[in-house]
């Protein structure tokens, strides 16, 4: 049974670079780590997998740390389309924080039900919950390069992700597109979101500018933003995206 400090989600874990990747380097699934070890890092040295010292396994964490690309852009900027192209050509792991949260809420687990209730009550889901879902998905995905789509959504998300996982993005793909173009794309979708009306769309634009642009500015100062002109056809946009992923994969060989 999980200790009280781990509820509602086992988020008080050691950073990815210290625990999760130690397991990955040792070829272990996250399920073999006892709850006690997640709650108490000192318990990680317990031999639970045929004589493998999990504490020593963490020494190899740096080699296994995934290379993360944050994929950001306003609603209708084409992030999803471009992520699909990168996955198809390069085999990257594509994670959507929103999709992970929605799946978690539908899981029927106590944790998922608690998150669903928080959202129903209009409460903000703590960053550590979303980040824990991303960590688990990265560990299970087992890919060297990971696309994280639509996250971080704000500065608090960004700081919490780096602190909790010990991972900084290799770079940020920012799909820059005029709001008028994104608005038209969203309104013309044949199977768009049920809330794709002008009023709601413009509110989403406002939230993106207020919450996500500070993240773009932060990483731009660190030279990590790759600004892509998304006001073109998907193939033209991908023509700028493709070399960036090729260079990343070449650098990791």
Buried (B, 14 or more C-beta within 10 A) or exposed (E): EBEEEBEBBBBBBBBBBBBBBBBBBBEBEBEBBBEBBBBBBEBBBBEBBEEBBBBEBBEBBEEBBBBBBBBBBBBBBBBBEBBBBBBEEBEBBBBBBEBBBBEBBEEEEEBBBBBBEBEEEEEEBBBBBBBBBBBBBBBEBEBBBBBBBBBBBBBEBBBBBBEBBBBBBBBBBBBBBEBEBBBEBBEEEEEBEEEBEEEBBEEBBEBBEEBBBEBBEBBBEEEBBBEBEBBBEBEEBBEBBBEBBEEBBEEEE
